[in-house]
Amino acid sequence: MNSIIGRCKHRLYRCLLEFRSSLHHRNINTSGILNRMASVPWIVPTDRMPSLEEIEQCIGCPNSDQIELSIGFPCVSMLDRSARVLDKVATASKSQPPTQLMQCGPVNGDGLYRKILAEFLTRQYQSVVLADELYVTSGASFGLIMLSSALFDAGDMVFVEDPTYYLAFEMLRMWKLNITCVPTDEQGIIPAALEEAVTVHVAKNASRPLTEDKPYRGLLYLVPTFHNPTGRCLADERCKQIIDVARKHKLLIVCDDVYNLYYFTDKPSKRLYSYD
């Protein structure tokens, strides 16, 4: 266990070093993360699951009155609460026939789960979300990989914000997609710059036929609400302009909307989906 965590730490540290070197010309500071990674002992027991206190020590939040904002770890107390919920689910599932419990589920996810999720999202977004429009994946990253691999081929074009979420950038590059970074300002991605970049791409690839299986000329990856790493939210007018560009040039927009519900106002930001 120690050796595995040691390798993970070493790899993460190397990734952060490479990430920092790629951002040397931007006002984004990762030195605090690197210093913490270098100093944390990362000592965990090898014969049992680590305690909450040991986890807190590893992620640098030993005191309950501290909130760690420099890295994207979930709150330890929330993990503890989630573990208790999962324990209840595991207990309740024992009443199900073993063959049913271990069987593969529907391709787009369990129907009851999607229904409950749609009701939850409708309340939180304050706009209607239909269960039939939901597709269950193993997280946002898997959803991005699934879409990019199913609908695009190596060499196809992806447009991303500059800067963008660095792990998504690496995943898209892993699938050998050509990535074009589009300039941003205080209101997010600049529609005119996106239009220009897409127009150049379409002109170069006009001969590529669109098919039923591959109906898009490119992919646009966005974090429209509480953008990572800038924290910006796309303005209403920008959202409308981006949808217009995407429809005009047959782009698939993938919104990494994992932060939409973390709002502190009376109403959340509208989903980009709602402008289409």
Secondary structure, 3 states (H helix, E strand, C coil): CHHHHHHHHHHHHHHHHHHHHHCCCCCCCCHHHHHHHHHCCCCCCCCCCCCHHHHHHHHCCCCCCCCCCCCCCCCHHHHHHHHHHHHHHHHHHCCCCHHHHCCCCCCCCCHHHHHHHHHHHHHHHCCCCCHHHCCCCCCHHHHHHHHHHHHCCCCCEEEEEECCCHHHHHHHHHCCCEEEEEEEECCEECHHHHHHHHHHHHHHCCCCCCCCCCCCCEEEEECCCCCCCCCCCCCHHHHHHHHHHHHHHCEEEEECCCCCCCCCCCCCCCCHHHHC
